[in-house]
Amino acid sequence: MPRHCRPALVLLVAALAFGVSVAGAARSGDLRDDFASFDVHQWYKSSRPFGWGAIDPANVSVSGGFLHIRLPGGTLNGGEVRSLSLTRYGSYRARMKVANAPSSLTAFFLYKKPDFAQELDIEIFNDPSGRVWFSTYSAGRQTTVEKQLGFDPTAAFHEYAIEYDPGAVRFLVDGVEVQRFTSGVTQSSMYLHLNAWFPSWLPGTRPANDQFTDVDWVSYAGR
């Protein structure tokens, strides 16, 4: 066997021995998921009471190359996935089309307990208004800025990004920076989350039919 093939073979054997996908073993902490399937070595489906309803694992599925987070018709329930690994500084990106279910949100965020200690949020209102919140939580304090996306986020896919560096966080939409915080930014490692849900501070309007936040891909590149 050629010498240069041996490291790849060692990696493959180790991955199989520990039940880890070859793609997961090759990432070395970085992440790119195009959702060919649900990668149980990368994601966890959350389950808990949340807002007006509950986060239910049954509302998370993968098909057709997309992650689907369902808001079931006639209910106030939603769904969430959370990364299995803690990550810290780097670039976090997701290409999503959010559900059309007024009084609910889609969130792409970094978080680790306890509440208000460490969190970085993009929260998109699940309606055509284009409202979005960018937030930081650190040392018991929350800072939130509301912006307008300038488009209907329920109509098409767009890229949302969190650029997390020591002492600063930048939020981008379709590659354009729309918000930056240089104070009140946690220095912690956190878990990456994606969810769609009905917060109790919104009216709690049940959708007539199933609505979906669809995620094309998610990536993380550390630095």
C-alpha positions in Angstrom: 0.0 0.0 0.0 1.3 3.5 -0.8 2.5 5.3 2.3 0.2 8.3 1.7 -2.9 6.1 1.8 -2.2 4.8 5.3 -3.4 7.8 7.3 -6.7 7.7 5.5 -7.1 4.0 6.3 -6.3 4.6 10.0 -9.0 7.3 10.0 -11.5 5.0 8.4 -10.8 2.1 10.8 -11.1 4.4 13.8 -14.3 5.9 12.6 -15.9 2.5 12.0 -14.6 1.2 15.4 -16.2 4.0 17.3 -19.4 4.2 15.3 -18.7 7.6 13.8 -19.4 8.5 10.2 -16.3 9.0 8.0 -17.6 12.5 7.1 -17.8 13.3 10.8 -14.4 11.9 11.5 -12.9 14.0 8.8 -14.4 17.3 10.1 -12.0 17.7 13.0 -14.4 19.9 14.8 -15.7 21.8 11.8 -19.2 21.1 10.4 -20.9 21.1 7.0 -24.3 19.3 6.9 -26.3 19.2 3.6 -28.9 17.0 5.2 -28.7 13.9 3.0 -29.8 12.2 6.2 -30.2 13.0 9.9 -26.7 12.7 11.4 -27.2 11.4 14.9 -23.5 11.8 15.5 -23.8 15.6 15.0 -27.4 16.5 16.1 -29.8 16.0 19.0 -33.6 16.4 18.7 -34.7 18.4 21.7 -37.8 17.7 23.8 -39.2 20.1 26.4 -42.1 22.5 27.2 -41.3 25.8 25.5 -43.3 28.9 25.0 -47.0 28.3 24.4 -46.5 24.6 23.6 -43.6 22.1 23.5 -40.6 21.3 21.5 -41.3 17.8 20.1 -38.7 15.5 18.4 -41.5 14.2 16.1 -41.5 17.7 14.4 -37.9 17.3 13.1 -37.2 15.3 10.0 -34.9 15.2 7.0 -36.0 14.5 3.4 -35.1 15.7 -0.1 -31.8 17.2 1.1 -33.5 19.5 3.7 -33.9 19.6 7.4 -37.6 20.2 8.1 -38.8 21.8 11.4 -42.6 21.4 11.6 -45.1 23.7 13.3 -48.1 21.3 13.2 -51.5 22.7 12.2 -53.9 23.3 15.1 -51.2 23.3 17.7 -48.6 25.6 19.3 -45.8 23.0 19.2 -42.5 23.2 17.4 -39.2 21.5 17.0 -35.5 22.0 17.6 -32.1 20.4 16.8 -29.0 21.1 18.9 -25.4 20.2 18.1 -23.8 17.5 20.2 -20.5 19.3 20.5 -19.6 22.6 22.1 -17.9 25.1 19.8 -16.6 28.6 20.3 -15.1 31.2 18.0 -15.8 30.9 14.3 -18.2 31.3 11.4 -21.7 29.8 11.8 -24.0 29.8 8.7 -27.3 28.4 7.7 -29.4 28.7 4.5 -33.1 28.6 5.5 -36.6 29.4 4.4 -38.8 30.1 7.5 -42.3 28.9 8.2 -45.3 31.1 7.4 -46.9 30.9 10.9 -47.5 34.3 12.4 -46.8 34.6 16.2 -43.9 32.0 15.9 -40.2 32.4 15.4 -37.3 30.6 13.7 -34.1 30.9 15.6 -30.4 30.1 14.6 -28.4 30.6 17.8 -25.6 29.6 20.1 -26.5 28.8 23.7 -25.3 27.1 26.9 -26.9 27.0 30.3 -27.6 28.9 32.6 -30.0 31.4 31.0 -28.7 34.9 30.4 -25.1 33.8 30.8 -24.0 32.9 27.3 -26.1 33.2 24.1 -25.9 34.7 20.6 -29.2 34.8 18.6 -30.7 35.3 15.2 -34.5 35.2 15.7 -36.7 35.6 12.5 -40.4 36.3 12.8 -42.2 33.6 10.9 -44.3 35.9 8.7 -43.8 38.0 5.6 -42.9 41.2 7.6 -39.1 40.7 7.5 -38.7 41.4 11.2 -35.6 39.9 12.8 -33.9 40.2 16.2 -30.2 40.0 16.9 -29.3 39.4 20.5 -26.4 38.7 22.9 -26.6 37.4 26.4 -23.7 37.7 28.8 -23.2 38.0 32.6 -27.0 38.1 33.2 -27.7 40.8 30.6 -29.5 40.8 27.3 -29.0 43.2 24.4 -31.4 43.0 21.5 -31.7 45.0 18.3 -34.6 44.7 15.9 -34.0 45.1 12.2 -35.9 44.7 8.9 -34.6 42.1 6.5 -36.0 43.9 3.5 -37.6 40.7 2.1 -40.2 38.1 3.0 -38.2 35.3 4.7 -41.1 32.8 4.2 -40.9 33.1 0.4 -37.4 31.9 -0.4 -34.1 30.6 1.0 -31.6 33.1 2.5 -28.2 32.7 4.2 -28.0 33.8 7.9 -24.6 33.9 9.6 -23.0 34.5 13.1 -19.4 35.5 13.0 -18.1 35.0 16.6 -14.7 36.3 17.6 -13.2 37.2 21.0 -15.0 40.3 22.2 -17.2 40.8 19.1 -20.0 39.2 17.2 -21.3 40.1 13.7 -24.6 39.0 12.2 -24.8 38.7 8.4 -27.7 38.1 6.0 -26.9 36.9 2.5 -23.3 37.9 3.1 -24.0 41.4 4.2 -23.3 42.5 7.8 -26.5 43.9 9.4 -25.5 44.1 13.1 -22.4 44.0 15.2 -21.9 43.9 19.0 -18.5 44.7 20.5 -19.6 44.8 24.2 -21.7 42.4 26.2 -20.4 39.4 24.2 -19.8 36.1 26.0 -16.4 34.4 25.8 -17.9 30.9 26.2 -18.2 27.8 24.1 -21.8 27.0 23.3 -24.1 24.6 21.5 -25.5 25.4 18.1 -29.3 25.3 17.8 -32.0 25.6 15.2 -35.6 25.8 16.1 -39.1 27.0 15.3 -41.5 27.7 18.1 -44.3 29.9 19.6 -43.0 32.2 22.3 -45.4 33.1 25.1 -44.9 36.9 24.5 -46.5 36.6 21.1 -50.3 36.0 20.6 -50.1 32.2 20.2 -52.1 31.9 16.9 -52.4 28.3 15.8 -51.6 27.7 12.1 -54.5 26.1 10.2 -52.2 23.7 8.5 -48.7 22.3 9.0 -46.0 24.9 8.4 -42.3 24.2 8.0 -39.0 26.0 8.5 -36.7 24.3 5.9 -32.9 24.3 6.2 -30.8 23.6 3.1 -27.5 23.4 4.9 -25.6 24.4 8.1 -21.9 25.0 8.4 -19.4 25.9 11.1 -15.7 26.8 10.6 -13.7 27.4 13.7 -10.9 29.8 14.2 
